[in-house]
């Protein structure tokens, strides 16, 4: 492994970023549960 070559670090960083971007798109995001409210029209509930 060419540890004294700067291009090694640039390519490694680009590969890690690409892997992170790929995993982020594949893995589902955790969504916060929101409290749903009833829809009101002019202050009256249906």
C-alpha positions in Angstrom: 0.0 0.0 0.0 1.5 3.3 -1.0 1.0 5.2 2.2 3.4 8.0 1.2 1.4 8.9 -2.0 -1.2 11.7 -1.7 -3.3 10.2 -4.4 -3.9 7.1 -2.3 -5.6 9.2 0.3 -7.7 11.1 -2.2 -8.9 7.9 -3.8 -9.6 6.3 -0.4 -11.6 9.3 0.7 -13.6 9.4 -2.5 -14.3 5.6 -2.2 -15.4 6.0 1.4 -17.7 8.9 0.5 -19.2 6.9 -2.4 -19.8 3.9 -0.1 -21.4 6.1 2.5 -23.7 7.7 -0.2 -24.7 4.3 -1.5 -25.5 2.9 2.0 -27.4 6.1 2.8 -29.7 5.7 -0.2 -30.3 2.0 0.4 -31.0 2.1 4.1 -34.4 3.3 5.2 -34.5 6.4 7.3 -36.0 6.5 10.7 -38.9 8.8 10.6 -40.2 10.6 13.6 -43.7 9.8 14.6 -45.8 12.9 14.4 -49.1 13.4 16.2 -51.9 13.6 13.7 -54.7 16.1 14.2 -58.2 16.2 12.9 -58.8 18.5 10.0 -61.1 21.3 11.0 -63.2 23.5 8.8 -64.0 26.9 10.3 -63.3 25.5 13.8 -65.8 22.6 13.5 -64.7 19.0 13.7 -66.3 16.6 11.2 
